[in-house]
Every structure is written in C-alpha cells, then in structure tokens.
Amino acid sequence: MLGYALALLIGLSLGMLGGGGSILTVPVLHYVMGYGVKLAVPMSLVVVGITSGVGAIAYWHEGNFNLPAALAFAPPAIVGAVLGAQLGLKVSAQVQLTVFAVVVLAAALSMYLGQAAITSEAKRSRKPLPLIALIGGAVGTLTGFAGVGGGFLYVPTLVLLGGLPIKQAIGTSLALIMVSCLAGVLRYHSSVGLDWRVITLFTAIALVGVAIGTQLVRHLSPKLLRRGFAALLLLMGAFVLLRGR
C-alpha cells in the first residue's frame, strides 16, 4: 500500500513541478515494493514513459512543442537508451544504483536552481547538429541505464543548444523522455519479465496525482515547491548512495 501511496506523491510532484517526480520511481519500486534493481529500472521506464507521454500531449495541445528540435534529439536519444539498457543488463545492480544516485543528486541541484538559472544563460540560436546528437545520446543512455527520464538534462539542453523558450523545451523534453523510455523498455523486455499488473496500477495512481497536482499548483509557490522537492531528492540520493543494494 505504501508504494501506491508514494505513486500518488510522484504524480503530485509531476503535476505541481512539471517534472522531477518520476525520478523517485526506481527507489519506490526497489526499496519500498521489494523489486530487484534489474526489474525496478525497466518498470520505472514504463511509468516514466507513460506519464511523460501524457504530459507531452498536454503541452502539444497548448502549442508548446518543437518538432524540429524533437527530430534532432530523438534518434540519438533512442540509440542511447537501447545502449544504456544493454549496459544495464550487464553491470551489477550496485553500479546501476550508484549511477542512479549521482543522477538524483544532479537533479536536486537542477531543481534547486530552477528555470531562472537556465533562461538567464540561454542564447536563442541553434548549435551544431553533432553536439546535439552527442547530448541526446548521452541523456538517452542515462535513461536506459538508470531508469530516469532525464528531463532535468533535456530541458536546459533544449534551451541552451536548441534555442527553445522554456515552455517549448519542457514539452519537447517530455516527448523525448517518452520515446527514449520506450526504446529502453523494448530492450529490457526481451531479457526480463515485467510485472504489468503492478506497473498499470502504479501508473494509473501516478496519473491521478498529476491531475490533482496541476490543480493544486496554482495555490502554491513554485519556488518553494522546487526547493522543497530539491531537498527531498538530495536526501534520496544520499540514501541510495549510503544504502546501496
């Protein structure tokens, strides 16, 4: 029951902050619901991919989606996700958890700094395609390897390298997360058996949380929410590093 209650919390954070909450999915599945890392990572990819896809549709309807940027980043992100999943199947669970913890700590920093720090550095010009491909592939690899969406990396990359406004960057990022998660899941699925009943219920509850969170956010301070969640991610990253398997 606790795991599903935390699924609601994950959805709430996604609805209120526009991202970041899904990074809690792996530790909830592993430490709370008892799934091994080799199952928790691909199960997380399904949850993150579906919730990101729902978010991407909402941003697309609002006109906050950039197709050229998505097409530039998506192919290397997909290839990276497949390679990351392949690597994740070969290394130990301890290595995956260590990488995951480092990613969580980086996400905490990104969440604490917020959008202002990104937009203040942005230059509205497209950068060379090889650099875009390199970044897209790297983030995709992290997604497939550690089971995280990587929005905290995609958004600043799309702003700084793609020259996108912040709302377009978020919408485009959600679509990139969806396709890279799908690619990673397809690779894992041929090697591990996923618990689709739990995944379906977990995702459904998270989506309910997203719907509630989008209504609550208008009554709360975004800055306080981000910094509070950054503190939670910091604690989570430290816990995973210290606890390990």
Salt bridges, closest charged atoms under 4 A:
none
